[in-house]
Amino acid sequence: MIDLLESWIDEVNEAHKSDRRPCSVLQHQFEGYYRPDLLRSSYFVVVKAIPMPKMPELREAGLADFIDNEGHFGGITYKDTYYLVPEAARDVGIHFHELVHVIQWRTLGARNFIQRYMEEIRRFGYSEKAPLEGMAYGLQRMFEKGVVPFDVERKVVATL
């Protein structure tokens, strides 16, 4: 199932390749938090609806609530690219959150990220209790409170 999901993710990213924008356009807002090379090699796409896999295997694995609630998500990250609905795209905090997931994907690798994320969603539901989401929400709150800039990538890697 992980291979099937990763293939679907690769297809989604390829289909949106011409629409994606480099996160380096956010460099000014993220100065001191994210390295310029990370921002240059990470992307976002503004979409009308968040792309979610509708695979029966995911339902059977206990993830139906997650995949059926795409209307409740402002964004989702697939490898080096995250997808945002227009309202979320205007919120720099959501960009910050999704970039945490980009780092998680890179650090863990696709297979390990997918496996861990699925297990956490099954166990905790989509909430801050799920460690990968909790990390992203916690760091997003720090950014939104205006804490002194810190190396987000270093913090994420150390925490994983």
C-alpha positions, 0 to 999 in steps of 0.5 A: 500500500505504501508503494501505491500511495507513493506512486499516487503522490508522485503522479500528483506532484508531476501533474502540478509541476508547472503550477508550483511556486518555489517557497523562496518567494517567502524568504523575507518572511522566513528569514532566520527560520528556514535556509534559503536553499531549503526554500528554493527546493521546496514548492507550493501549489494553490488549488481549488481542492486539496488532492487526497487519495481515494484508494479503498486500501486506505479506507481498509487501513482505517484512514477513511476519516482522514481522506474524507475530510479534505474540505477541512484541511487548508493544506497538505504536503507531498514530499517537497511540494505542498498544496493549499486552498486559496484562503490558506495560501494567504496565511504565512503560518500555514506555509510555515507549518507545511514547510515543517512537513517538507523537512519531515519528508526529507529527513524520514524519506518517503516510505518512512514518512508515509508509514509513520504518518499513517500509523499516527493518524490511525492511532491519534486521529488528525490532531496535535496528538499525532507527533508529526502534526504536533511538531508542525503545529507547535513550531507554527505557533512559535513562529506566529508568536514572533519568537526569535528566529531559530533553525527550524530544520535543525530542530525538526531533525533533532526531534525526529 
